[in-house]
């Protein structure tokens, strides 16, 4: 399961549409969630609208939060998206197996069995979260809260039974042609996340769309532990509810 978690405080102003980029990500099986950070400044109406539209196009969720609540929000959004993705897949299979469109249409005893399957999948499904951090000048006062949020998210993901990895990007890069820079490759080591933003040179440009496309390229060509993900993909081809269906 693949996610991009975009953390920003305003409108994109350079390059291709972030809304179209998020839609392309969803087509490739990557959910895009967006957190708008509002402390030390405000997100205008257009910024809020863009944040909401990026998340909708990417099949994810959006929230506008102050820095004190950033860490908990990042954890909540990541886990909620996992649950939603599992539920969508399960509902699709219920339609194919039993002719039922949603979980709520099942009798109570069958519903309870499927819920157990979903809970297990939520904890065991391999998960990769690419964090995409807006490094425009107005974000500088918020970076300590972003770093704390990333560490807390990694600790939260380490509690899952399944493989969980985080990669961290910031945008724009130091040089003009760098739409996004990979600060930390895929890792499940919380110690790799220390002081990652100390030397960042904050810039005014906000190329959100190109940055999302850059992260998509990283998903295509920079994935670690591919044998685990391939094993998971092969398993899902037989359906998440294979054992349940066999016993029904």
ABEGO torsion letter per residue (X at the ends): XBBBBBBBABBBABEBBAAAAAAAAAAAGBBBBBBBBABGEBBBAAAAAAAAAAAAAAGBBBBBBBAAAAAAAAAAAAAAAAAAAAAAAAAAAAAAAAGBABAAABBAAAAAAAAAAAAAAAAABBBBBBBBBBABAAAAAAAAAAAAAAAAAAAAAAABABBBBBBBBBOBBABAABABBBABBBBABAAAABGAAAABBBBABBBAAAAAAAAAAAAAAABBGAAAAAAAAAAAAAEAAAAAAAAX
